[in-house]
Amino acid sequence: MGIQDIIEGKKQWRAHTARVKTLPPDYRIVYQEMQKYFFKVGPVDLPDGPLLPGIVDFFEEGVAAGKGVLELIGADVAAFCDDLIKDSRTYADVYQESVNTASGTTEK
């Protein structure tokens, strides 16, 4: 990863956070909680992947339709997040693989 890649990544992240700031307060709060959750357990490709920008797109469509954030995702935000990443490789998977390898047991 070169310096140009880092600079481009920062530009993209700043543009992303600027989009988040334009969301209504209830959407912003839910987005920030989802982001924290994903950074703890989320997919390995989270920083470079389409998940976070896709959520912002989804939220912007909800705002345009005049819906509340909980109307879009439901009352259980964690379940919604888990559903989004159910087929993705997570840091928990990486950790479990390292523990299995270290102990000499591998799952088949």
Residue pairs with C-beta under 8 A, 6 or more apart in sequence:
9 47
16 52
16 53
16 56
19 56
19 60
20 28
20 31
20 32
20 56
21 28
23 31
23 56
23 59
23 60
23 63
24 63
24 69
26 68
26 69
26 70
27 59
27 62
27 63
27 69
30 69
30 70
30 73
30 77
31 55
31 56
31 59
33 77
34 55
34 77
34 80
34 81
35 52
37 77
37 78
37 81
38 46
38 51
38 52
38 81
38 85
39 46
41 85
41 90
41 91
41 92
42 51
42 81
42 85
42 88
42 90
42 91
43 49
43 51
43 85
43 88
43 89
43 90
44 88
44 89
44 90
44 91
44 94
45 88
45 89
46 52
51 84
51 85
55 84
58 72
59 69
59 72
62 68
62 69
62 71
62 72
73 80
74 80
100 106
100 107
